[in-house]
Structures are given as structure tokens and as C-alpha cells.
């Protein structure tokens, strides 16, 4: 079974109620993340998605807002395939 969680649905700038684009998909014990914009980790905690499972991160487009300020960039090893 798949569980889809919209972690952020705002455009270029976050609002008080909407974070930058990010989608989490839970598939069994695996977590798949698409576009981890700034604030995604906080939204993951709020949505109770968790960090302890096997995780794949997909970046659908590259520009500074998508990943340069994100703590994913410095605290987690990411391999691009």
C-alpha cells in the first residue's frame, strides 16, 4: 500500500500554512521523497512521517531554492544516479 503525504505545496516562497514543495511517499518500510525544499524536515516531523526508515530522495529540478539552503545538503550523503 502507498501513502502519499504532501509536505509542502507552496510555490517559490513558503507561507504561514504552506511549505516549499515536497512530497513523501511511504511504501512498506521505505520512504520516497520528491523535492525536499527548505523546511521539509520540520514538515516531516509535523506529519509524523519519520526519519528512521530506508529513504530515497528525488530532486526533479536543480536550482538554489531546491537544495542549497536545505540541511539535507550538508548532513546526509546523497548520491545522484
C-alpha positions as CSV (number, residue, x, y, z in Angstrom):
1,X,0.0,0.0,0.0
2,X,1.2,3.5,-0.8
3,X,0.7,6.5,1.5
4,X,1.2,9.9,-0.1
5,X,1.8,13.0,2.1
6,X,2.0,16.5,0.7
7,X,4.6,18.1,2.9
8,X,4.7,21.4,1.1
9,X,2.5,22.8,-1.7
10,X,3.6,26.4,-1.9
11,X,5.4,28.0,-4.9
12,X,8.7,29.8,-4.6
13,X,8.1,31.2,-1.2
14,X,6.6,29.5,1.9
15,X,3.6,30.9,3.6
16,X,2.4,30.6,7.2
17,X,0.4,27.4,6.3
18,X,2.2,26.0,3.2
19,X,5.9,24.9,2.9
20,X,8.0,24.8,-0.1
21,X,7.3,21.8,-2.5
22,X,7.9,18.4,-1.0
23,X,6.0,15.1,-1.3
24,X,6.6,11.9,0.8
25,X,5.5,8.5,-0.3
26,X,5.5,5.7,2.2
27,X,5.8,2.2,0.6
28,X,6.1,-0.6,3.2
29,X,9.4,0.3,5.1
30,X,10.7,2.7,2.5
31,X,10.2,6.4,2.3
32,X,10.5,8.2,-1.0
33,X,10.8,12.0,-1.0
34,X,10.3,14.3,-4.0
35,X,11.7,17.8,-3.9
36,X,12.9,18.5,-0.4
37,X,12.6,22.2,-0.2
38,X,13.6,24.3,2.8
39,X,11.5,23.3,5.9
40,X,10.8,19.7,4.7
41,X,12.4,18.1,7.8
42,X,10.1,20.2,10.1
43,X,7.1,19.3,8.0
44,X,8.1,15.6,8.1
45,X,8.0,15.8,11.9
46,X,4.6,17.5,11.9
47,X,3.2,14.9,9.5
48,X,4.7,12.0,11.6
49,X,6.5,10.6,8.5
50,X,9.7,9.8,10.4
51,X,13.3,9.6,9.5
52,X,14.3,6.1,10.6
53,X,13.3,4.1,7.5
54,X,15.2,3.5,4.3
55,X,14.9,6.7,2.3
56,X,15.3,7.8,-1.3
57,X,15.3,11.4,-2.3
58,X,14.4,12.6,-5.8
59,X,15.2,16.1,-7.0
60,X,13.1,16.9,-10.0
61,X,14.8,20.1,-10.9
62,X,18.0,21.9,-9.8
63,X,18.2,25.4,-8.6
64,X,19.3,27.1,-5.4
65,X,16.0,27.1,-3.7
66,X,15.6,23.3,-4.1
67,X,18.6,22.2,-2.1
68,X,21.3,24.7,-1.4
69,X,19.9,26.0,1.9
70,X,18.5,22.7,3.0
71,X,20.2,20.8,5.8
72,X,19.9,17.7,3.6
73,X,22.7,19.2,1.6
74,X,25.2,19.1,4.5
75,X,24.0,16.4,6.9
76,X,23.1,13.5,4.7
77,X,25.1,11.8,2.0
78,X,23.2,12.0,-1.3
79,X,24.2,10.0,-4.4
80,X,22.9,11.1,-7.7
81,X,22.3,8.3,-10.2
